[in-house]
Amino acid sequence: MKRINAKQAAELVQDGDGLIVSGFLLQTTPSEILTAIGERFLEEGSPKNLTVLQAAGIGNNKDEGIYEISHPGMIKRYITGHFANNQRLIDQANANEVEAYNFPQGVVSKMYRNIASGFNGDITKVGLKTFCDPRLEGGKINSAAKEDLVELLEVGGEEFLYYKAPHIDVAIIRGTTADEQGNITLEEEASVVDAREIAMAAKANGGKVIVQVKYLADSKSINRNDVIIPGIFVDYVVLSEQPETKHRQTPANFYDPAIAGQRRVIMEQSASFPLNERKVIARRAAMELHPGDVVNLGIGIPEVVGIVANEEGFGDEIILTLEDGMIGGIPLGGANFGSAVNAMVGLPMNQQFDFYNGGGLDCAFLGFAEVNSKGDINVSKFGDRIAGCGGFIDISQSTENIYFCGTLTAGGLKERVEDGKLVIEQEGKRKKFLKSLDQITYSADYGLENGQNVTFITDRCVMKPSEKGLVITEVAPGVDILKDIIDQMEFDPIVADDVKTMDLSIFEDKLMDLKGRFA
């Protein structure tokens, strides 16, 4: 192992290299090295024509992380699970200036492990009948992405997708402490994410591994059980010179010992969440929970499901999980998304997706952006707005009980709950249930074929997919099915013969006694 600075690390990346970077937002993201690489390009025009591979969205959802190496000309091919609002690369993808591919986050995380074992790719069912399927788009985001990186295979009479991995020349990762032998600990990180697997993948490809750390220590002071990345996987160590800005635990925190799992916190009872359309949806969703359930909650309204569970007194009886590896405790949102306090364990991200893909979750609550008449969902690409699928496909295709949560319309929607009824004050400008989608991130056909229990929970109604299309099974009190639901969709759903009124306690500004219903 050789100790160098960030500028020297930047010089190790050559034109045309295959680069992999660790991180989940800013968790284990080597920002100081990435910044130095971007600065070198602006000064010298090198490194250019890079192939960049990453699993989760890396950065602060604005201008850090991968954004720092996204100057036009730097990246030739970009393979990512999520764009993390990196507008530089989104603009280049839309202009066909970069070959852009979007693969499921879990697929890429396991691809690292497979590369490390000598297999350059991943064979999985994840992504079948979505935009990742070569019968649709093959994970290609634009017309510049000409090479087919996803193949359809048949093994034992079953269909699988083979996602091909690029050659890896350089891995840039992050830890907390390095000793003189290059052993790396991650004691102050929010999660271990994918740093070790990335290092192993690079070494298997004969590549270089560069690690950014906050501290240096003597090997005699480090417990072997704390070492996450052994020194035999490490070529260079960079000691951060600007840790408060370039080695942040999350976008919101430089370092919080509770987020690092070094301390447990006493959780005080939070103020009750206001009874609005978001809580209406979350309450109806929370009715599907049971004590002991292992759960994944998506961003947005699904996060409120956890709040409702806490209000109802059984939040500590369900086990929440996060894609980056956190199990148990209380997931944090906003600029701390992906981290948790009081978690029972933090797995490597690829092992969390092993658990998900094996059907380990009892249920998942996910958002939706656009839905068609079959119940297909798009959350990944909307015209020139590119988000990426993240872990959505991995979770939605592998979990038996899926609840998609969101309002029926969006954009200026104003609603209130009054006298036990939902009152629509101002309709949303944008319909979310559409005739056609820009991209299929969830396939209703796949769900029906595999016997998934799928439910759409909106502010106004509950719907279930069927062979004939979406079926309205429950309607909120105060809502007119024709005017408030069907007229606000671009297609006519099926209204069940036995359509029910949603549970009236959802619309009362008091506890629903959900815990009592479990008895």
Secondary structure as UniProt FT lines:
FT   STRAND          2..4
FT   HELIX           6..10
FT   TURN            11..12
FT   TURN            15..16
FT   STRAND          18..21
FT   STRAND          24..25
FT   HELIX           31..44
FT   STRAND          50..54
FT   HELIX           65..69
FT   TURN            72..73
FT   STRAND          75..80
FT   TURN            84..85
FT   HELIX           87..94
FT   TURN            95..96
FT   STRAND          99..102
FT   HELIX           105..116
FT   TURN            117..118
FT   STRAND          121..124
FT   TURN            126..129
FT   TURN            131..132
FT   TURN            134..139
FT   TURN            143..144
FT   STRAND          150..155
FT   TURN            156..157
FT   STRAND          158..164
FT   STRAND          170..174
FT   STRAND          177..179
FT   TURN            180..181
FT   STRAND          184..185
FT   TURN            187..188
FT   TURN            193..194
FT   HELIX           195..204
FT   TURN            205..206
FT   STRAND          208..213
FT   STRAND          215..217
FT   HELIX           219..221
FT   HELIX           224..226
FT   STRAND          227..229
FT   HELIX           231..233
FT   STRAND          236..239
FT   HELIX           243..246
FT   TURN            257..261
FT   HELIX           277..286
FT   TURN            287..288
FT   TURN            291..292
FT   STRAND          294..297
FT   HELIX           301..311
FT   TURN            312..313
FT   HELIX           315..317
FT   STRAND          319..321
FT   TURN            323..324
FT   STRAND          326..327
FT   STRAND          330..331
FT   HELIX           334..336
FT   TURN            337..338
FT   STRAND          340..341
FT   STRAND          345..346
FT   HELIX           349..357
FT   TURN            358..359
FT   STRAND          363..367
FT   STRAND          370..371
FT   TURN            373..374
FT   STRAND          377..378
FT   STRAND          381..382
FT   TURN            383..384
FT   STRAND          385..386
FT   TURN            390..391
FT   HELIX           392..398
FT   STRAND          401..405
FT   STRAND          409..410
FT   STRAND          414..418
FT   TURN            419..420
FT   STRAND          421..426
FT   STRAND          430..431
FT   HELIX           444..449
FT   TURN            450..451
FT   STRAND          453..457
FT   STRAND          461..466
FT   TURN            467..468
FT   STRAND          469..475
FT   TURN            477..478
FT   HELIX           481..485
FT   HELIX           486..488
FT   STRAND          494..501
FT   HELIX           504..507
FT   HELIX           514..517
//
